């Protein structure tokens, strides 16, 4: 188990990502093409480290709350895009 938040990412093994379907290092989970960490970070890494301490050392409470906010379901997002497209055709 990772005890220290300042422990380098190179010392941390990769973990299987259920979202992407392959193994990824901690560094990817902390910046997966988004401004903040992956919303599934807590669920993936809880067995390997104290996630609260680790995230608290790197992000503010507001950033953690924002990153863990539930995302819009894909179907809802697709429907929204379709509606916008229909409105532009009219």
C-alpha positions in Angstrom: 0.0 0.0 0.0 1.2 3.5 -0.8 1.6 5.4 2.4 3.1 8.8 1.3 1.3 11.1 -1.1 4.7 12.5 -2.2 5.9 9.0 -3.3 6.9 9.2 -6.9 4.6 7.8 -9.6 7.5 5.6 -10.9 7.3 3.6 -7.6 3.6 2.9 -8.1 2.6 0.0 -10.3 0.2 0.3 -13.1 -3.5 -0.5 -12.4 -6.1 -1.9 -14.8 -8.5 0.8 -16.0 -12.0 -0.4 -16.4 -12.9 2.7 -18.5 -10.2 2.2 -21.1 -9.7 -1.6 -20.8 -5.9 -1.7 -20.2 -3.3 -1.0 -17.6 -2.3 2.6 -16.9 0.2 4.3 -14.5 -0.9 6.6 -11.8 0.4 9.6 -13.8 -2.2 9.0 -16.4 -5.0 8.7 -13.8 -4.0 12.1 -12.5 -4.2 13.9 -15.8 -6.3 11.8 -18.3 -6.8 14.6 -20.9 -8.8 16.7 -18.4 -7.8 19.5 -16.1 -8.2 17.3 -13.1 -7.8 13.6 -12.2 -10.1 10.8 -13.5 -13.5 10.7 -11.8 -12.9 6.9 -11.2 -9.6 7.5 -9.4 -11.0 6.8 -5.9 -12.6 3.5 -7.0 -9.5 2.3 -8.8 -6.8 3.2 -6.3 -8.5 2.8 -2.8 -6.9 -0.6 -2.2 -3.4 0.7 -2.9 -3.3 4.0 -1.1 -5.1 6.3 1.2 -6.9 8.2 -1.6 -8.1 11.0 0.6 -4.6 11.9 1.8 -3.1 11.5 -1.7 -5.7 13.7 -3.4 -5.8 16.2 -0.5 -2.0 16.7 -0.9 -2.4 17.5 -4.7 -5.8 19.1 -5.1 -8.0 21.6 -3.2 -11.3 20.4 -1.8 -13.2 22.3 -4.5 -11.1 20.6 -7.3 -11.7 17.1 -5.8 -15.5 17.8 -5.6 -15.5 19.1 -9.2 -13.5 16.0 -10.5 -15.8 13.6 -8.7 -19.0 15.2 -9.8 -21.0 12.6 -11.9 -20.7 13.1 -15.6 -23.5 13.5 -18.0 -24.7 10.1 -19.3 -23.5 9.4 -22.9 -27.1 9.0 -24.2 -28.1 12.3 -22.7 -25.1 14.0 -24.2 -25.8 12.5 -27.6 -29.5 13.6 -27.5 -28.3 17.1 -26.6 -26.0 17.2 -29.6 -28.8 15.9 -31.9 -31.2 18.6 -30.5 -28.6 21.3 -31.2 -28.1 20.1 -34.7 -31.8 20.0 -35.4 -32.2 23.6 -34.2 -29.4 24.8 -36.5 -31.2 23.1 -39.5 -34.4 25.1 -38.8 
